[in-house]
Amino acid sequence: MKLVRSRERARHELPLIGMIDAFFLLLIYFLVSSTITPREEELLAALSARTQDAGATNLEPQIVEVLRAEDGRERFSISGQMIDDQAMLTRLLGALPKEPGVFVLGEDSASVGGVASALQAAEDAGFTKVTYVTPE
């Protein structure tokens, strides 16, 4: 039995042109899809500068406490001053600075309607930072 070999050797070559094209396409894809982020040192400096600017004001937010009186009516308290109705609360809050905001603290005995009245009074007075605080 005689094995016949072809005179031409079969050449096994990789198509280099196609591989180079695929490599460059992947390289371009990763360059385009990645985001350029600042180094961490630069980020920390930007955050510290921003927090220093934010603390420029010494004003503290007002705290409005919603209480239920003995007769069952809702009352509001700001810095120890007792207020009986929503319109008076709106007028008093309107005279205060708006930048620091206002906290509305509803006591355990306060109704949902009373807390909602205090929140609405703060909105009507022009406050943009209104926060409801639950009792502990």
N, CA and C of each residue as an Amber inpcrd file, in Angstrom:
protein
   408
   0.8440000  -1.1590000   0.0000000   0.0000000   0.0000000   0.0000000
   0.8910000   1.2240000   0.0000000   0.5790000   2.0810000  -0.8600000
   1.3900000   3.2600000  -1.0520000   0.5770000   4.5050000  -0.6870000
   1.1090000   5.2820000   0.2130000   0.4240000   6.5280000   0.5950000
   0.8340000   7.6200000  -0.3850000  -0.1490000   8.2760000  -0.8400000
   0.1230000   9.3240000  -1.8170000   0.0580000  10.6710000  -1.1040000
   1.1290000  11.3700000  -1.2440000   1.1540000  12.7230000  -0.7020000
   1.0520000  13.7040000  -1.8650000   0.2870000  14.7030000  -1.5990000
   0.1860000  15.7010000  -2.6580000   1.4800000  16.4950000  -2.7170000
   1.7550000  16.9460000  -3.8560000   2.9970000  17.6760000  -4.0410000
   2.9410000  19.0490000  -3.3810000   1.7720000  19.5750000  -3.3280000
   1.6440000  20.8730000  -2.6540000   1.2130000  20.6200000  -1.2320000
   1.9150000  21.2310000  -0.3670000   1.5330000  21.1240000   1.0400000
   0.3330000  22.0300000   1.2960000  -0.5680000  21.5200000   2.0740000
  -1.7280000  22.3370000   2.4390000  -1.2430000  23.4180000   3.3950000
  -1.5320000  24.6120000   3.0630000  -1.0750000  25.7320000   3.8810000
  -2.2050000  26.1330000   4.8200000  -1.8900000  26.1100000   6.1130000
  -2.8640000  26.5360000   7.1140000  -2.4240000  27.8900000   7.6540000
  -3.1320000  28.8910000   7.2530000  -2.8050000  30.2510000   7.6760000
  -4.0330000  30.8890000   8.3090000  -3.7670000  31.7270000   9.2620000
  -4.8440000  32.5040000   9.8690000  -5.0620000  33.7610000   9.0430000
  -6.3010000  34.1400000   8.8480000  -6.5300000  35.3840000   8.0980000
  -6.2090000  36.5910000   8.9890000  -5.0210000  37.1090000   8.8610000
  -4.5620000  38.2070000   9.7070000  -5.3320000  39.5020000   9.4770000
  -5.7500000  39.7680000   8.2940000  -6.4630000  41.0120000   7.9870000
  -7.7810000  41.0610000   8.7610000  -8.5080000  39.9710000   8.7660000
  -9.7730000  39.9260000   9.5060000  -9.5630000  40.0700000  11.0020000
  -8.4890000  39.4640000  11.5280000  -8.2090000  39.5680000  12.9570000
  -7.8230000  41.0010000  13.3490000  -7.0770000  41.6590000  12.5010000
  -6.6890000  43.0470000  12.7760000  -7.9230000  43.9460000  12.7480000
  -8.8130000  43.7250000  11.7960000 -10.0460000  44.5080000  11.7220000
 -10.8830000  44.3160000  12.9860000 -11.0270000  43.0670000  13.4260000
 -11.8080000  42.7980000  14.6450000 -11.1580000  43.4420000  15.8620000
  -9.8290000  43.3970000  15.9500000  -9.1190000  44.0130000  17.0680000
  -9.3680000  45.5230000  17.1120000  -9.2570000  46.1870000  15.9730000
  -9.4590000  47.6330000  15.9520000 -10.9170000  48.0110000  16.2200000
 -11.8490000  47.1980000  15.7480000 -13.2530000  47.4750000  16.0510000
 -13.5250000  47.3520000  17.5480000 -12.9740000  46.3330000  18.1870000
 -13.1270000  46.2030000  19.6400000 -12.4550000  47.3500000  20.3770000
 -11.2810000  47.7450000  19.9280000 -10.5740000  48.8640000  20.5550000
 -11.3900000  50.1530000  20.4620000 -11.9520000  50.4270000  19.3000000
 -12.7740000  51.6300000  19.1210000 -14.0320000  51.5480000  19.9740000
 -14.6460000  50.3640000  20.0400000 -15.8480000  50.1980000  20.8600000
 -15.5580000  50.5030000  22.3230000 -14.4800000  49.9490000  22.8660000
 -14.1750000  50.1770000  24.2820000 -13.7800000  51.6280000  24.5560000
 -13.1290000  52.2840000  23.6250000 -12.7840000  53.6950000  23.8110000
 -14.0210000  54.5840000  23.7940000 -14.9390000  54.2870000  22.8950000
 -16.1450000  55.1090000  22.7810000 -17.1090000  54.8500000  23.9300000
 -17.2420000  53.6050000  24.3630000 -18.2260000  53.2870000  25.4020000
 -17.7360000  53.5820000  26.8170000 -16.4640000  53.7760000  27.0030000
 -15.9740000  54.0870000  28.3560000 -16.1860000  55.5640000  28.6540000
 -16.2780000  55.8720000  29.9280000 -16.4310000  57.2680000  30.3390000
 -15.1390000  57.7370000  30.9730000 -14.8830000  58.9700000  30.7960000
 -13.6760000  59.5490000  31.3850000 -14.0650000  60.0980000  32.7520000
 -13.5590000  59.5040000  33.7960000 -13.8810000  59.9230000  35.1570000
 -12.6930000  60.6660000  35.7530000 -12.9830000  61.6440000  36.5990000
 -11.8680000  62.3530000  37.2280000 -11.1560000  61.4610000  38.2400000
  -9.9300000  61.7720000  38.4830000  -9.1640000  61.0190000  39.4640000
  -9.7560000  61.2590000  40.8420000  -9.5160000  60.3570000  41.7440000
 -10.1450000  60.4360000  43.0650000  -9.6830000  61.6590000  43.8400000
  -8.4390000  62.0650000  43.6820000  -7.9760000  63.2500000  44.4120000
  -8.7660000  64.4870000  43.9840000  -9.0340000  64.5980000  42.6720000
  -9.7850000  65.7490000  42.1800000 -11.2260000  65.7110000  42.6750000
 -11.8130000  64.5340000  42.7500000 -13.1890000  64.3990000  43.2020000
 -13.3280000  64.8050000  44.6610000 -12.4210000  64.3660000  45.5120000
 -12.4800000  64.7250000  46.9250000 -12.3230000  66.2250000  47.1240000
 -11.4630000  66.8560000  46.3490000 -11.2840000  68.2970000  46.4730000
 -12.5600000  69.0320000  46.0680000 -13.2150000  68.5530000  45.0310000
 -14.4570000  69.1880000  44.5920000 -15.5440000  69.0190000  45.6400000
 -15.6140000  67.8650000  46.2700000 -16.6240000  67.6460000  47.3010000
 -16.3640000  68.4890000  48.5310000 -15.1210000  68.6190000  48.9410000
 -14.8350000  69.4210000  50.1300000 -15.1050000  70.8950000  49.8740000
 -14.8210000  71.3770000  48.6690000 -15.1140000  72.7780000  48.3580000
 -16.6180000  73.0190000  48.3420000 -17.3630000  72.0660000  47.8440000
 -18.8070000  72.2180000  47.7750000 -19.4240000  72.2200000  49.1690000
 -18.9360000  71.3750000  50.0630000 -19.4920000  71.3320000  51.4090000
 -19.1300000  72.5750000  52.2030000 -17.9890000  73.1830000  51.9380000
 -17.6490000  74.4240000  52.6260000 -18.5710000  75.5480000  52.1940000
 -18.9160000  75.5900000  50.8980000 -19.8370000  76.6150000  50.4190000
 -21.2300000  76.4090000  50.9820000 -21.6380000  75.1560000  51.1500000
 -22.9850000  74.8650000  51.6350000 -23.1470000  75.2750000  53.0880000
 -22.0950000  75.2730000  53.8550000 -22.1870000  75.6240000  55.2590000
 -22.0140000  77.1070000  55.5240000 -22.1600000  77.9400000  54.5050000
 -21.9300000  79.3710000  54.6750000 -23.0180000  80.0320000  55.5180000
 -24.1970000  79.4470000  55.5580000 -25.2750000  80.0480000  56.3230000
 -25.3380000  79.4370000  57.7190000 -25.6570000  80.2640000  58.6960000
 -25.7730000  79.8040000  60.0800000 -27.2310000  79.6290000  60.4850000
 -28.1370000  79.7440000  59.5410000 -29.5510000  79.6270000  59.8460000
 -29.9240000  78.1630000  60.0410000 -30.7880000  77.9030000  60.9900000
 -31.2620000  76.5500000  61.2400000 -32.7110000  76.4450000  60.7910000
 -33.1200000  75.2670000  60.3550000 -34.5130000  75.1110000  59.9350000
 -35.4690000  75.2600000  61.1180000 -36.6420000  75.7860000  60.8290000
 -37.6710000  75.9340000  61.8580000 -38.3380000  74.5860000  62.1150000
 -38.7720000  74.3800000  63.3320000 -39.4760000  73.1500000  63.6960000
 -40.8970000  73.5190000  64.0870000 -41.8560000  72.9740000  63.3570000
 -43.2630000  73.1820000  63.6570000 -43.7660000  71.8950000  64.3110000
 -44.2200000  71.9850000  65.5350000 -44.7620000  70.8260000  66.2420000
 -46.2800000  70.8620000  66.1420000 -46.8560000  69.7310000  65.8160000
 -48.3140000  69.6070000  65.7290000 -48.7660000  68.8630000  66.9820000
 -49.6050000  69.5400000  67.7790000 -50.0770000  68.9880000  69.0510000
 -51.5930000  68.9070000  69.0500000 -52.1270000  68.0120000  69.8420000
 -53.5770000  67.9540000  70.0200000 -53.8860000  68.5300000  71.3930000
 -54.7210000  69.5500000  71.4020000 -55.0950000  70.1970000  72.6550000
 -56.0790000  69.3180000  73.4270000 -56.3580000  69.7100000  74.6590000
 -57.2670000  68.9360000  75.5100000 -58.6890000  68.9170000  74.9700000
 -59.0570000  69.9910000  74.2610000 -60.4020000  70.0410000  73.6970000
 -60.5080000  69.2880000  72.3640000 -59.4150000  68.6670000  71.8890000
 -59.4350000  67.8650000  70.6700000 -59.0180000  68.6090000  69.4220000
 -58.7690000  69.9190000  69.5120000 -58.3680000  70.7060000  68.3480000
 -56.8600000  70.6030000  68.1620000 -56.4370000  70.7740000  66.9230000
 -55.0050000  70.7460000  66.6120000 -54.4050000  72.1220000  66.8940000
 -53.2200000  72.1300000  67.4650000 -52.4830000  73.3680000  67.7200000
 -51.0830000  73.1870000  67.1740000 -50.4600000  74.2900000  66.8290000
 -49.1150000  74.2810000  66.2610000 -48.2020000  75.0700000  67.1870000
 -46.9680000  74.6250000  67.2990000 -45.9990000  75.2900000  68.1620000
 -44.7130000  75.5430000  67.3770000 -44.2830000  76.8120000  67.3700000
 -43.0080000  77.1970000  66.7650000 -42.2230000  77.9570000  67.8200000
 -41.0970000  77.4300000  68.2290000 -40.2190000  78.0540000  69.2250000
 -40.9860000  78.4120000  70.4970000 -41.8830000  77.5650000  70.9020000
 -42.6420000  77.7910000  72.1260000 -43.8740000  78.6490000  71.9520000
 -44.0720000  79.2390000  70.7840000 -45.2510000  80.0680000  70.5240000
 -46.3790000  79.1860000  70.0130000 -47.5130000  79.2040000  70.6860000
 -48.6450000  78.3570000  70.3140000 -49.5320000  79.0740000  69.3040000
 -49.9420000  78.3680000  68.2660000 -50.7680000  78.9050000  67.1940000
 -51.9860000  77.9960000  67.0530000 -53.1660000  78.6110000  66.8640000
 -54.4100000  77.8470000  66.8550000 -54.9060000  77.4450000  65.4720000
 -54.6120000  78.2170000  64.4240000 -55.1720000  77.8800000  63.1170000
 -54.1120000  77.9370000  62.0180000 -54.4630000  77.3730000  60.8720000
 -53.5330000  77.2470000  59.7520000 -53.1930000  78.5940000  59.1280000
 -54.1540000  79.5100000  59.0510000 -53.9050000  80.8160000  58.4370000
 -52.8700000  81.6030000  59.2350000 -52.9640000  81.5610000  60.5640000
 -51.9880000  82.2560000  61.3940000 -50.6090000  81.6040000  61.2660000
 -50.5810000  80.2830000  61.1530000 -49.3130000  79.5730000  60.9640000
 -48.6740000  79.9580000  59.6320000 -49.4840000  80.0880000  58.6000000
 -48.9640000  80.4930000  57.2870000 -48.3760000  81.8860000  57.3460000
 -49.0570000  82.8190000  58.0280000 -48.5370000  84.1850000  58.1630000
 -47.2210000  84.2120000  58.9280000 -47.1440000  83.4440000  60.0040000
 -45.9210000  83.4220000  60.8070000 -44.7650000  82.7950000  60.0220000
 -45.0300000  81.7140000  59.3200000 -43.9820000  81.0920000  58.5190000
 -43.5580000  81.9640000  57.3430000 -44.4680000  82.7720000  56.8270000
 -44.1380000  83.6690000  55.7240000 -43.1220000  84.7240000  56.1010000
 -43.0400000  85.0720000  57.3830000 -42.0960000  86.0890000  57.8280000
 -40.7030000  85.5080000  58.1000000 -40.5650000  84.2110000  58.0820000
 -39.2800000  83.5700000  58.3860000 -38.4470000  83.3940000  57.1250000
 -37.1000000  83.2690000  57.2630000 -36.2630000  83.0230000  56.0800000
 -36.5480000  81.6370000  55.4940000 -36.5900000  81.5700000  54.1640000
 -36.9960000  80.3360000  53.4850000 -35.8400000  79.3710000  53.2210000
 -34.6130000  79.8710000  53.1870000 -33.4670000  79.0550000  52.7900000
 -33.2330000  77.8180000  53.6560000 -33.2980000  77.9120000  54.9810000
 -32.9750000  76.7150000  55.7640000 -34.0610000  75.6390000  55.7450000
 -35.2830000  75.9890000  55.4420000 -36.3530000  75.0000000  55.3910000
 -37.1190000  74.9020000  56.6930000 -38.0390000  73.9420000  56.7440000
 -38.8840000  73.7620000  57.9230000 -39.1140000  72.2660000  58.1410000
 -39.1230000  71.8630000  59.4090000 -39.4460000  70.4970000  59.8030000
 -40.8080000  70.5110000  60.4650000 -41.6620000  69.5680000  60.1000000
 -42.9680000  69.4250000  60.7290000 -42.9200000  68.1450000  61.5500000
 -43.0870000  68.3070000  62.8600000 -43.0260000  67.1840000  63.7840000
 -44.4220000  66.9100000  64.3100000 -44.9550000  65.7660000  63.9710000
 -46.2750000  65.3850000  64.4540000 -46.1460000  64.5310000  65.6990000
 -46.7150000  64.9870000  66.7860000 -46.6840000  64.2050000  68.0230000
 -47.5660000  62.9680000  67.8810000 -47.4530000  62.0460000  68.8140000
 -48.2400000  60.8080000  68.7490000 -49.7450000  61.0690000  68.7590000
 -50.1530000  62.0910000  69.4790000 -51.5850000  62.3710000  69.5880000
 -52.1280000  63.2000000  68.4200000 -51.2510000  63.7210000  67.5770000
 -51.6820000  64.5800000  66.4680000 -52.3630000  63.7540000  65.3800000
 -53.3530000  64.3590000  64.7500000 -54.0740000  63.6770000  63.6730000
 -53.3630000  63.8980000  62.3430000 -53.7320000  63.1030000  61.3750000
 -53.1650000  63.2360000  60.0380000 -53.5680000  64.5800000  59.4260000
 -54.7920000  65.0080000  59.6980000 -55.2620000  66.2950000  59.1800000
 -54.4690000  67.4640000  59.7290000 -54.1010000  67.4020000  61.0060000
 -53.3020000  68.4710000  61.5990000 -51.9160000  68.5480000  61.0000000
 -51.2970000  67.3840000  60.7870000 -49.9680000  67.3590000  60.1610000
 -50.0610000  67.8560000  58.7240000 -51.1080000  67.4550000  58.0100000
 -51.2970000  67.9130000  56.6340000 -51.5140000  69.4210000  56.5870000
 -52.2130000  69.9760000  57.5790000 -52.4180000  71.4260000  57.6350000
 -51.0950000  72.1520000  57.8310000 -50.2300000  71.6150000  58.6840000
 -48.9270000  72.2480000  58.9130000 -48.0540000  72.1680000  57.6590000
 -48.0840000  71.0310000  56.9730000 -47.3180000  70.8960000  55.7380000
 -47.8260000  71.8580000  54.6640000 -49.1500000  71.9950000  54.5730000
 -49.7270000  72.9120000  53.5940000 -49.4090000  74.3620000  53.9360000
 -49.4170000  74.6960000  55.2210000 -49.0780000  76.0640000  55.6340000
 -47.6360000  76.3970000  55.2620000 -46.7280000  75.4300000  55.4290000
 -45.3310000  75.6620000  55.0530000 -45.2020000  75.8480000  53.5460000
 -45.9280000  75.0600000  52.7710000 -45.9020000  75.2180000  51.3130000
 -46.4800000  76.5720000  50.9070000 -47.5940000  76.9630000  51.5250000
 -48.2270000  78.2440000  51.2020000 -47.3390000  79.4220000  51.5860000
 -46.5130000  79.2580000  52.6150000 -45.6230000  80.3420000  53.0560000
 -44.4180000  80.4970000  52.1360000 -44.2040000  79.5420000  51.2220000
 -43.1210000  79.6780000  50.2570000 -41.8990000  78.8290000  50.5450000
 -41.9930000  77.9180000  51.4760000 -40.8640000  77.0500000  51.7750000
 -40.7570000  75.9710000  50.7010000 -39.5440000  75.7410000  50.2260000
 -39.3140000  74.6620000  49.2590000 -38.7600000  73.4100000  49.9400000
 -38.1440000  73.5840000  51.0810000 -37.6040000  72.4450000  51.8360000
 -38.5160000  72.1820000  53.0250000 -39.4880000  71.3190000  52.8360000
 -40.4300000  70.9640000  53.8950000 -40.2450000  69.4780000  54.1870000
 -39.9670000  69.1540000  55.4410000 -39.6930000  67.7740000  55.8250000
 -40.6170000  67.3690000  56.9610000 -41.2240000  66.1970000  56.8300000
 -42.0550000  65.6580000  57.8880000 -41.1950000  64.7290000  58.7300000
 -41.2160000  64.9240000  60.0430000 -40.4370000  64.1160000  60.9720000
 -41.4000000  63.3130000  61.8340000 -41.2120000  62.0220000  61.8450000
 -42.0780000  61.1650000  62.6530000 -41.6060000  61.1570000  64.1000000
 -42.5270000  60.9730000  65.0400000 -42.1020000  60.8950000  66.4410000
 -41.3250000  59.6060000  66.6750000 -40.4260000  59.6590000  67.6370000
 -39.5940000  58.4770000  67.9100000 -40.3310000  57.4610000  68.7240000
